[in-house]
């Protein structure tokens, strides 16, 4: 039987090879790559080349053939003055396969002239300003109010602070040069509706801000009243805006009392 097995092996070898005794043939065959679809990252947009077109610059993983292929547009719709679309591709890469990135262009075409309509790629909105596409701010939108004391801007300030995302901001004064507001650290430590038996007692800070290219820039914060801390940080700050300010205090609220426990049975 051993001679027959060896003879068979020689025949197989002549046809293309023979596995070693005890080896698993399937282990010597490379598995076919498993491809999956991924959302591509749009790094920029360029108008054109035609009036009904816009070119998306897409960042793709690169370095091997399995990194990315078949980049394409999906879910293209147009409504309310905005063009919506997703850009996806296919990849069979494993961790570490694609150490590089390459940029490819994907053209989006509308039935009518695109003009100044916004483009929404995968929930990221782009708008045309002075002939150049810029990505809209998640908080300020595509056309922020000209008045930086508008609620849109002050809400954006709060979301940029190191506080709970549920923290409200209270504007104490605002003009073209200075914004003063108080913000509690975490007013919802007991939940959006404070749960029974829970009490929130969190610090409230006063924030002083000055104008910046992107809205407001933090100058300093304090838990004290008056002007000492802000004038130390910004000597030009007008004392009339802080002289009478009290200490911010604390934010305290409580949920309903816990239900009374049942008494002993008689």
C-alpha positions in Angstrom: 0.0 0.0 0.0 2.9 2.4 0.7 4.3 1.8 -2.8 0.9 2.6 -4.3 0.6 5.8 -2.3 4.0 6.9 -3.4 3.2 6.1 -7.0 0.0 8.1 -6.8 2.0 11.0 -5.3 4.5 10.9 -8.2 1.6 11.1 -10.7 0.1 14.0 -8.9 3.5 15.7 -8.6 3.8 15.4 -12.4 0.5 17.2 -12.7 1.2 20.0 -10.4 2.5 18.9 -6.9 1.7 16.7 -4.0 1.1 17.6 -0.3 3.4 16.3 2.3 2.1 13.4 4.4 -0.2 14.8 7.1 -0.5 18.3 5.4 -3.9 19.8 4.9 -4.4 20.7 1.2 -6.7 23.6 1.9 -4.0 25.2 4.1 -1.8 25.6 0.9 -4.6 27.4 -1.0 -4.9 31.2 -0.4 -8.4 32.2 0.6 -10.2 34.5 -1.7 -10.4 38.1 -0.2 -13.6 39.0 1.5 -14.8 42.4 0.2 -16.9 44.8 2.2 -18.4 48.2 1.4 -17.1 51.3 3.3 -18.0 55.0 3.3 -15.3 57.1 1.6 -14.0 60.3 3.1 -14.6 63.5 1.0 -11.7 65.9 1.7 -12.8 68.6 -0.7 -15.1 69.7 -3.5 -14.4 71.7 -6.7 -17.1 73.2 -8.9 -17.4 71.8 -12.4 -16.1 71.0 -14.8 -19.6 71.8 -16.1 -22.4 73.9 -14.7 -24.3 70.7 -13.7 -21.3 69.0 -12.1 -19.2 69.1 -9.0 -16.0 67.1 -8.4 -15.5 65.4 -5.1 -11.9 64.7 -3.9 -12.0 61.4 -2.1 -9.3 60.0 0.3 -8.9 56.3 -0.2 -6.7 53.7 1.6 -3.8 52.6 -0.7 -0.8 50.4 -0.8 -2.2 47.1 -2.0 -4.8 45.9 -4.5 -7.2 44.9 -1.7 -7.2 48.5 -0.2 -10.0 50.0 -2.3 -11.9 49.5 -5.6 -15.2 50.3 -7.3 -15.5 53.8 -5.8 -19.0 55.1 -6.6 -21.9 57.4 -5.8 -25.0 56.1 -4.1 -28.3 57.5 -2.7 -28.2 60.6 -4.9 -31.3 62.8 -4.3 -32.1 66.5 -4.6 -34.5 68.3 -2.4 -35.0 71.6 -0.6 -32.1 73.2 -2.4 -29.6 70.6 -1.3 -28.1 67.7 -3.2 -27.6 64.5 -1.1 -25.2 61.7 -2.0 -23.0 59.1 -0.5 -19.6 57.9 -1.8 -18.6 54.4 -1.1 -16.0 51.9 -2.1 -15.1 48.2 -1.6 -12.2 47.0 0.4 -10.8 43.6 1.4 -8.0 45.0 3.5 -6.9 43.8 6.9 -5.5 45.9 9.7 -2.1 47.3 8.6 -2.6 46.4 4.9 -3.0 50.0 3.7 -0.5 52.4 5.2 -1.0 55.0 2.5 -3.7 57.2 1.2 -4.5 58.4 -2.3 -6.9 61.0 -3.7 -9.3 60.1 -6.4 -11.9 62.4 -8.1 -15.6 61.4 -8.3 -17.9 63.5 -10.4 -21.4 64.3 -9.2 -23.8 65.4 -12.0 -27.2 67.0 -11.5 -30.0 67.4 -14.0 -29.9 71.1 -13.7 -27.2 73.7 -12.9 -25.9 73.3 -9.4 -25.3 77.0 -8.8 -25.0 77.8 -5.1 -26.9 74.7 -3.8 -25.4 72.9 -0.8 -23.9 69.4 -1.3 -24.5 66.9 1.5 -22.0 64.0 1.3 -22.6 61.4 4.0 -24.2 63.9 6.4 -21.3 66.4 5.9 -22.6 69.6 4.2 -20.5 71.7 1.8 -21.5 75.2 0.7 -20.1 77.5 -2.0 -18.5 80.7 -0.7 -16.8 83.1 -3.1 -16.4 80.3 -5.7 -14.8 77.8 -3.2 -16.6 74.9 -1.4 -16.2 74.9 2.3 -17.5 72.4 4.8 -20.4 73.8 7.0 -19.9 73.9 10.8 -21.9 71.3 12.7 -23.1 74.0 15.2 -23.2 77.2 13.1 -24.5 75.7 9.9 -23.6 77.0 6.4 -24.6 80.6 6.9 -23.8 81.7 10.5 -25.6 84.9 11.7 -23.6 88.1 11.2 -24.4 89.0 14.8 -21.9 87.0 17.0 -24.2 87.6 20.0 -26.9 85.6 18.3 -28.0 82.4 20.1 -26.5 80.3 17.4 -23.0 81.6 18.3 -23.4 81.4 22.1 -24.7 77.9 21.9 -21.7 77.0 19.8 -19.5 78.5 22.6 -21.0 76.2 25.2 -20.5 73.1 23.0 -16.9 74.0 22.7 -16.3 74.1 26.5 -15.3 71.2 28.7 -18.8 70.8 30.2 -21.7 68.4 29.8 -23.4 68.6 26.4 -26.6 69.3 28.3 -25.2 72.4 30.0 -27.1 75.6 29.3 -25.3 78.9 28.9 -26.6 82.1 30.4 -25.4 85.3 28.6 -24.7 88.1 31.1 -23.4 90.6 28.5 -22.4 90.6 24.9 -21.2 93.2 22.4 -18.8 93.2 19.4 -15.8 93.0 21.7 -16.7 90.8 24.7 -18.9 87.9 25.7 -19.6 87.1 29.3 -21.7 84.1 30.2 -22.1 81.5 33.0 -22.2 77.8 32.4 -22.7 74.9 34.9 -20.4 71.9 34.7 -23.0 69.1 34.6 -26.6 70.0 35.4 -27.9 66.6 34.3 -25.8 64.4 36.5 -29.1 62.8 37.7 -30.5 62.5 34.2 -32.4 64.9 31.9 -35.3 64.6 34.4 -33.7 64.2 37.8 -34.5 60.7 39.1 -36.1 60.2 42.4 -33.9 60.8 45.4 -31.0 62.3 43.4 -29.6 65.8 43.9 -27.4 67.7 41.4 -24.9 70.1 43.0 -22.4 71.2 40.4 -20.1 74.2 40.0 -21.1 77.2 37.8 -18.3 79.0 36.0 -18.2 82.5 34.5 -16.6 82.6 31.1 -15.0 85.7 29.5 -14.5 85.5 25.7 -13.2 87.8 22.9 -13.8 87.7 19.2 -11.9 85.2 16.9 -12.0 84.3 13.3 -14.2 81.4 14.0 -16.5 83.1 16.6 -15.4 83.5 20.2 -12.1 82.7 21.9 -11.9 81.9 25.6 -9.9 84.5 27.6 -10.4 83.1 31.1 -13.0 81.6 33.5 -13.6 82.2 37.2 -15.8 81.2 40.1 -15.3 84.5 41.8 -17.3 87.7 41.4 -15.9 91.0 40.2 -13.1 91.8 37.8 -9.9 90.5 39.3 -9.5 87.3 37.2 -10.5 88.8 33.8 -8.5 92.0 34.1 -5.5 89.9 35.0 -5.9 87.8 31.9 -7.1 90.7 29.6 -6.2 94.2 31.0 -8.3 95.9 28.3 -11.5 94.3 29.5 -13.9 97.1 30.5 -14.5 97.0 34.3 -18.1 98.3 33.8 -19.0 94.8 32.5 -17.7 92.9 35.6 -17.6 95.3 38.5 -21.0 94.3 39.9 -20.9 90.7 38.9 -21.5 88.3 41.9 -19.8 84.9 42.3 -21.5 82.4 39.9 -22.4 80.1 42.8 -23.6 76.5 42.2 -26.3 74.8 40.2 -28.5 72.7 42.6 -31.6 70.8 41.7 -33.2 67.6 43.0 -35.5 64.9 41.7 -38.7 63.9 43.5 -38.4 62.2 46.9 -38.1 58.5 47.0 -41.4 56.7 47.6 -42.0 55.8 51.2 -41.1 52.1 52.0 -44.1 50.0 53.1 -44.4 49.6 56.8 -44.2 46.3 58.6 -47.2 43.9 58.2 -49.4 43.5 61.1 
